[in-house]
Amino acid sequence: MDNTASQNIRSIVWALLAAALYAISTPVSKLLLQDVAPTMMAGLLYLGAGIGMFGLGMVRRGVKALPHENHLTRRDLPYTAGMVLLDIAAPICLMVGLTRTTSANASLLNNFEIVATALIALMVFREKISRRLWLAIGLITLSSMILSFEDAASLDFSFGSLFVLAACVCWGFENNCTRMMSASDPLEIVVIKGFGSGLGSLVLALALGEPLPPLQVLPVVLVLGFVAYGLSIFFYVYAQRRLGAAKTSAYYAVAPFIGVLLSRLFLQEAFTQVFLIALAIMMAGAYFASTDA
């Protein structure tokens, strides 16, 4: 196996690992939202990511055998600012959506992030999109439309689903901002994401009058943020270096299905016939996305 193929496989592994870690967040967040307000939850998740990754960075400094990583520069400032602002908006939308829809529904809708990321990568950053990925985008969009209606007969929109889709669009823009900085130290990127977006969301939560969570819940939220956001984003940035924003988000497509499984196992959420139809369409879309050459 040549070096290029080996690096591609390693990048795919990073993307899949990032997906698996993120998948934990939706069902666990659904449970924690019983005790934590949505904007406060979003802020604490990212703050947990920042604190955890900062600690990991302190450990890394003592390991001199690791390769050197490039620091962010002034040229990265616009993308850094965009990343932080979008990472304030996206998780708030997701948490609000989770209070109005099921964890399984939200998990599956998270795949719309592939559509948003790919289209933004095409229109803004001129990344190529193959016919296979276009097919995946169409199927995922169709499935997302099905999931966005509470009642197919009356065509009533689910506001919870719309908030989740809004989060996906924000993360689609954010993925492309992060892509422009992926040659820099991933750990540094995640620490900035964590503290910048976390503190920004916390200030907003306090301004909205949201209370601090119970003391016994706080460590759980912070640890969840470190694992499902911090480590997940860390591996995601590594994957983007080789694969680009569109393809990395395609491999990330396994995350919603893991989230659906966890929702079924731990939250005992019932799956409706419409949900199962949308699930089948989404699985087909995720397959075409993840097998895109």
C-alpha positions as CSV (number, residue, x, y, z in Angstrom):
1,M,0.0,0.0,0.0
2,D,1.5,3.4,-1.0
3,N,1.8,6.3,1.4
4,T,-1.1,8.2,-0.2
5,A,-3.5,5.3,0.2
6,S,-2.4,4.8,3.8
7,Q,-3.0,8.4,4.6
8,N,-6.4,8.3,3.1
9,I,-7.4,5.2,5.1
10,R,-6.1,6.9,8.3
11,S,-8.2,10.0,7.5
12,I,-11.3,7.9,7.0
13,V,-10.7,6.2,10.3
14,W,-10.4,9.7,11.9
15,A,-13.7,10.8,10.3
16,L,-15.5,7.6,11.5
17,L,-14.1,7.9,15.0
18,A,-15.3,11.6,15.1
19,A,-18.7,10.4,14.0
20,A,-19.0,7.7,16.7
21,L,-18.0,10.1,19.5
22,Y,-20.4,12.8,18.4
23,A,-23.3,10.3,18.1
24,I,-23.3,10.0,21.9
25,S,-24.3,13.6,22.3
26,T,-27.8,13.7,21.0
27,P,-29.5,11.0,23.2
28,V,-27.5,12.0,26.3
29,S,-28.3,15.7,25.7
30,K,-31.9,14.8,25.4
31,L,-31.8,13.4,28.9
32,L,-29.8,16.2,30.4
33,L,-32.2,18.9,28.9
34,Q,-34.6,17.8,31.6
35,D,-32.3,19.7,34.1
36,V,-30.4,22.1,31.9
37,A,-31.8,25.0,29.7
38,P,-31.0,24.7,26.0
39,T,-28.6,27.7,25.6
40,M,-26.9,26.9,28.9
41,M,-26.4,23.3,27.7
42,A,-24.9,24.4,24.4
43,G,-22.4,26.7,26.2
44,L,-21.4,24.1,28.7
45,L,-20.9,21.4,26.0
46,Y,-18.4,23.6,24.1
47,L,-16.8,24.8,27.4
48,G,-16.3,21.2,28.3
49,A,-14.6,20.6,25.0
50,G,-12.3,23.6,25.5
51,I,-11.3,22.7,29.0
52,G,-10.7,19.0,28.2
53,M,-8.7,19.8,25.0
54,F,-6.7,22.4,26.9
55,G,-5.7,19.8,29.5
56,L,-4.8,17.4,26.7
57,G,-2.6,20.1,25.2
58,M,-0.8,20.5,28.5
59,V,-0.1,16.7,28.5
60,R,1.0,16.8,24.9
61,R,3.6,19.5,25.6
62,G,5.5,16.9,27.7
63,V,5.6,14.4,24.9
64,K,8.4,15.7,22.7
65,A,8.2,12.8,20.2
66,L,5.0,14.1,18.7
67,P,5.3,15.9,15.3
68,H,5.3,19.7,15.2
69,E,1.9,21.4,14.4
70,N,1.5,24.8,12.8
71,H,-0.1,27.5,14.8
72,L,-3.0,29.6,13.6
73,T,-2.0,32.9,12.0
74,R,-3.5,36.3,11.4
75,R,-4.7,35.1,8.0
76,D,-6.9,32.5,9.8
77,L,-8.7,35.2,11.8
78,P,-11.8,35.7,9.6
79,Y,-12.3,31.9,9.5
80,T,-11.7,31.6,13.3
81,A,-14.3,34.3,14.0
82,G,-16.8,32.7,11.7
83,M,-16.2,29.3,13.3
84,V,-16.8,30.6,16.8
85,L,-20.0,32.5,15.9
86,L,-21.4,29.6,14.0
87,D,-20.5,27.3,16.9
88,I,-22.5,29.5,19.2
89,A,-25.6,29.4,16.9
90,A,-25.6,25.7,15.8
91,P,-25.7,23.9,19.2
92,I,-28.3,26.4,20.5
93,C,-30.5,25.5,17.6
94,L,-29.9,21.8,18.1
95,M,-30.7,22.0,21.9
96,V,-33.9,23.9,21.2
97,G,-34.8,21.4,18.5
98,L,-34.2,18.5,20.9
99,T,-36.7,20.0,23.3
100,R,-39.4,19.8,20.6
101,T,-38.6,16.5,18.8
102,T,-37.4,13.0,19.6
103,S,-33.7,12.2,20.0
104,A,-33.9,9.7,17.1
105,N,-35.5,12.2,14.8
106,A,-32.9,14.8,15.6
107,S,-30.1,12.3,15.2
108,L,-31.3,11.3,11.7
109,L,-31.8,15.0,10.7
110,N,-28.2,15.6,11.6
111,N,-27.3,14.1,8.3
112,F,-28.5,17.2,6.6
113,E,-25.2,18.6,7.6
114,I,-23.7,16.6,4.7
115,V,-26.0,18.5,2.3
116,A,-25.2,21.9,3.8
117,T,-21.4,21.2,3.9
118,A,-21.2,19.9,0.4
119,L,-23.2,22.7,-1.2
120,I,-21.3,25.4,0.6
121,A,-18.0,23.7,-0.3
122,L,-19.2,23.7,-4.0
123,M,-20.5,27.3,-4.1
124,V,-18.0,29.1,-1.9
125,F,-14.8,27.0,-2.0
126,R,-15.2,25.3,-5.4
127,E,-14.8,21.7,-4.2
128,K,-16.0,19.2,-6.7
129,I,-19.1,17.1,-6.1
130,S,-19.5,13.8,-8.0
131,R,-22.7,12.4,-9.4
132,R,-22.8,9.9,-6.6
133,L,-22.6,12.6,-3.9
134,W,-25.3,14.6,-5.8
135,L,-27.5,11.5,-5.5
136,A,-26.7,11.2,-1.8
137,I,-27.6,14.9,-1.3
138,G,-31.0,14.4,-3.0
139,L,-31.8,11.3,-0.9
140,I,-30.8,13.0,2.4
141,T,-32.7,16.1,1.5
142,L,-35.9,14.0,0.8
143,S,-35.5,12.1,4.0
144,S,-35.0,15.4,5.9
145,M,-38.2,16.8,4.4
146,I,-40.2,13.7,5.4
147,L,-38.9,14.0,9.0
148,S,-39.7,17.8,9.1
149,F,-43.4,17.2,8.9
150,E,-45.3,16.3,12.1
151,D,-48.4,15.2,10.1
152,A,-47.9,14.2,6.4
153,A,-51.7,14.6,5.9
154,S,-51.9,18.2,7.0
155,L,-48.3,19.1,6.1
156,D,-47.7,20.7,9.5
157,F,-44.0,21.5,10.0
158,S,-42.3,20.3,13.1
159,F,-40.6,23.3,14.7
160,G,-38.2,21.0,16.5
161,S,-37.0,19.6,13.1
162,L,-36.6,23.0,11.6
163,F,-34.3,24.0,14.5
164,V,-32.2,20.9,14.0
165,L,-32.0,21.7,10.2
166,A,-30.9,25.3,11.1
167,A,-28.2,23.8,13.2
168,C,-27.0,21.7,10.3
169,V,-26.8,24.7,8.0
170,C,-24.7,26.5,10.6
171,W,-22.4,23.6,11.0
172,G,-22.2,23.3,7.2
173,F,-20.8,26.8,7.1
174,E,-18.6,26.1,10.1
175,N,-17.2,22.9,8.6
176,N,-16.0,24.9,5.6
177,C,-14.5,27.6,7.8
178,T,-12.6,24.9,9.8
179,R,-11.5,23.3,6.5
180,M,-9.6,26.5,5.6
181,M,-7.7,26.1,8.9
182,S,-7.2,22.4,8.9
183,A,-3.4,22.6,8.1
184,S,-3.1,24.2,11.6
185,D,-3.0,22.4,14.9
186,P,-6.3,20.7,15.4
187,L,-6.0,20.8,19.2
188,E,-5.5,24.6,19.0
189,I,-8.6,24.9,16.8
190,V,-10.8,22.9,19.2
191,V,-9.6,24.9,22.3
192,I,-10.5,28.1,20.5
193,K,-13.8,26.7,19.5
194,G,-14.5,25.4,23.0
195,F,-13.7,28.5,25.0
196,G,-14.9,31.0,22.3
197,S,-18.2,29.4,21.5
198,G,-18.7,28.1,25.1
199,L,-18.3,31.4,26.8
200,G,-20.3,33.2,24.1
201,S,-23.2,30.8,24.6
202,L,-23.0,31.1,28.4
203,V,-23.1,34.9,28.3
204,L,-26.2,34.6,26.1
205,A,-27.8,32.1,28.4
206,L,-27.3,34.3,31.4
207,A,-28.6,37.3,29.5
208,L,-31.8,35.3,28.7
209,G,-32.2,34.5,32.4
210,E,-31.4,30.8,32.1
211,P,-30.4,29.3,35.5
212,L,-27.1,27.4,36.1
213,P,-27.6,23.6,36.1
214,P,-27.7,21.6,39.3
215,L,-24.2,21.0,40.7
216,Q,-24.4,17.2,40.3
217,V,-25.3,17.6,36.6
218,L,-22.5,20.1,35.7
219,P,-19.6,17.6,35.5
220,V,-21.7,15.2,33.3
221,V,-22.4,18.0,30.8
222,L,-18.7,19.1,30.7
223,V,-17.4,15.5,30.2
224,L,-20.0,15.0,27.5
225,G,-18.7,18.2,25.8
226,F,-15.1,17.0,26.0
227,V,-15.9,13.5,24.5
228,A,-18.7,14.3,22.0
229,Y,-17.5,17.8,20.9
230,G,-13.8,18.2,21.8
231,L,-12.4,14.8,20.8
232,S,-14.9,14.5,17.9
233,I,-13.9,17.8,16.4
234,F,-10.2,17.1,17.0
235,F,-10.4,13.9,14.9
236,Y,-12.7,15.6,12.3
237,V,-10.1,18.3,11.6
238,Y,-7.4,15.7,11.1
239,A,-9.7,13.9,8.6
240,Q,-10.4,17.2,6.7
241,R,-6.7,17.6,5.9
242,R,-6.8,14.8,3.4
243,L,-10.4,14.4,2.5
244,G,-11.8,18.0,2.3
245,A,-14.9,19.3,3.9
246,A,-17.5,17.5,1.6
247,K,-16.0,14.0,1.8
248,T,-15.3,14.2,5.5
249,S,-18.9,15.1,6.3
250,A,-19.9,12.2,4.1
251,Y,-18.0,9.7,6.2
252,Y,-19.4,11.5,9.2
253,A,-22.8,10.3,8.1
254,V,-22.6,7.2,10.3
255,A,-23.1,9.4,13.4
256,P,-26.9,9.9,13.1
257,F,-27.5,6.1,12.8
258,I,-25.5,5.4,15.9
259,G,-27.5,8.2,17.6
260,V,-30.8,6.5,16.4
261,L,-29.7,3.2,17.9
262,L,-28.7,4.8,21.2
263,S,-32.0,6.6,21.3
264,R,-33.9,3.4,20.9
265,L,-31.8,1.5,23.5
266,F,-31.6,4.1,26.2
267,L,-34.7,6.4,25.7
268,Q,-37.1,3.7,24.5
269,E,-38.3,6.0,21.7
270,A,-40.9,4.4,19.4
271,F,-40.3,4.5,15.7
272,T,-43.3,5.5,13.5
273,Q,-43.9,4.1,10.0
274,V,-43.0,7.5,8.5
275,F,-39.8,7.6,10.6
276,L,-38.8,4.1,9.3
277,I,-39.4,5.2,5.7
278,A,-37.2,8.3,6.2
279,L,-34.6,6.1,7.9
280,A,-34.4,3.8,4.8
281,I,-34.0,6.7,2.5
282,M,-31.4,8.3,4.7
283,M,-29.4,5.1,4.9
284,A,-29.4,5.0,1.1
285,G,-28.2,8.6,1.0
286,A,-25.5,8.0,3.6
287,Y,-24.3,4.9,1.7
288,F,-23.8,6.8,-1.6
289,A,-22.2,9.7,0.3
290,S,-19.7,7.5,2.3
291,T,-18.8,5.4,-0.8
292,D,-18.1,8.4,-3.0
293,A,-14.7,8.1,-4.6
